[in-house]
Amino acid sequence: MKFRPLLDRVVIKRTEEENRTAGGIIIPDTAKEKPSQGIVVAVGTGARDEKGNIIPMMLKEGDKVLFGKWSGTEIKVAGEDLLILKETDVLGVLE
């Protein structure tokens, strides 16, 4: 099953964070927070302005992005955990 977001929404797959601190302490799974970065796997066509014109998306598939911890809606597609959020909820692109 494929999922295509509408308008100015993006689908993001969270990336796993390091399970060790800089000092070498291993963090157990129960103490980990959900990662706040991921990779864009799908983008919508773009938002519409007052005149009905489409505003193109700034993000593209494959971009590595940062987003807020409580942003978006979590979904499961084909057994894979994904996150849907608006392009404006993305804080920035990691390069």
N, C-alpha and C positions, 0 to 999 in steps of 0.2 A: 504494500500500500504506500502510495506517495501522498504527501501533504503539501499543498500550496497555500501560503498565507495570502490574505486579501489586503488591499490598499497599502498602508504604511507599516505593516507588521512584518516581523522577522522571526524565523525559527532558529533557535540556538541549541547546540549540543554542549553541555557543560564539559569542561576539561578537568581531569583529576589533578588535584594539587599534591604537592610533596607531603609525604607522611612523616617527615623528620624535620625538626627545627634546625636552625643554623648551628646550634651547639651539639647536634647529634641525638637529641631525645626523640624517641619514636612516639608519635601521637596515635592513640588507639582510635578505632573507627567510631566509637561512641562519643568521643570528644571533638571530632572533626565538625567543622561547619561546612555548609554547602559552598562549593566554589562560586566565586562571583566573576568568573571569566569563562569564555567558551568560544566556539567556532560557529559562524553563521552557516547554516546548511540550506536555507531557502529564504528568499525575500519576495515581498509583494510587488505590485506594479508601481506603487507610490500613492501619496495622498492627493486629494483634489482641493484646489483653491476655490474661492467664492464663485468664480466664473465657470467652474467645472473642468479646468485644465489640470492635467496630471503633473504633479511635482515629482521629478525623478528621485529615486532612492540614492542616498549617499553610500550605503553599505552594499556589499556584494558577497556572494557565496565565497567561503573560504577566509573571510576576514576574522581575525582573532580580536575579540571585543571584551570590554569590561562593562558590567551592569550592576545595579543595586541588588543587595541580598534578597530583598523581598519583592523584587520586580517580576512582572509577568505572570503567566499561567502555565503550570506544569501539565504536560500531556504525555501519553505513551502511545507511540505509533510503531507498529511491527515489533513490539517488545523493547523498544528503545525509548529512554526517558529524554524528552525534549522540553524546551521552554519557548513559549510564544510571548513576544512583547512588541510594543510599538518602537519604531526607530528612535523616537525622542527619549525613550527610557534607557537607551544605550548611552553609557557615559563617555566612551571613547574607543578608539581602535589601537591595538598594540601593534607596533611595527618592528 
